[in-house]
Each structure stands twice: as structure tokens, then as C-alpha cells.
């Protein structure tokens, strides 16, 4: 299953900065329908993410009825992604 959407890059400032994209509610509902088959605990779901020409493996984090997609610095910096950018993402769940 693949899910495609656009969403804004945000930053969470904890002990170290982390960058995320929130999955919109409609797409989050689609993911919830298959989540039980995919999660490896705590609602975390492994996924392959594509932004622009870059693809990598990560895990979605559940948050407030949606999911957050982590955008690591080794992805963000070469693509020159900054907080506030609207990103086009493809999530591939391999099913």
C-alpha cells in the first residue's frame, strides 16, 4: 500500500531538534486500517518514505490520532528542506 500527501515540515525542540511531517487526517485514517498488521509495538509503523528523489526507511510515530514522519538531518540538509516547507511525500508500507 502507498499513501501520498503534502504537509508542512515542522520542528520539535527537545533535548535535540527533530524534524517531522504530520500525516493529514484522511491519510492517517487509511493507515489506521492496516496499522495492526504492521506495528511492532507502541503503534510505531515501519515505512519507506520518498521526498523528492530521496528514499529511506523509518517508522511513523502515532501522535494525537495522526502519525508523524521523522525527517532526519541526513535527508533534510542535502535536500535543503527548512521548517515551513510543504513537502510531497510518498509512504510505502510494503503490503
MOFENQUI-V840105 format. One record per backbone hydrogen bond with DSSP energy under -0.5 kcal/mol. CO is the residue of the C=O (numbers start at 1). NH is the residue of the N-H. Records with the same first field share a line. If there is no record, write none. Layout:
# MOFENQUI-V840105
CO: NH + NH
This chain:
# MOFENQUI-V840105
1: 93
3: 91
5: 89
7: 87
8: 22
9: 84
10: 20
11: 13
12: 14 + 18
16: 14
18: 12
19: 71
20: 10
21: 69
24: 28
25: 29
26: 30
27: 31
28: 32
29: 33
30: 34
31: 34 + 35
32: 36
34: 37 + 38
35: 38 + 39
38: 46
41: 44
44: 40
45: 60
47: 49 + 58
48: 92
49: 56
50: 90
51: 54
54: 51
56: 49
58: 47
59: 70
60: 45
61: 68
63: 66
66: 63
67: 23
68: 61 + 70
69: 21
70: 72
72: 75 + 76
73: 77
75: 79
76: 81
77: 80
82: 85
85: 9 + 87
87: 7 + 89
88: 52
89: 5
90: 50
91: 3 + 93
92: 48
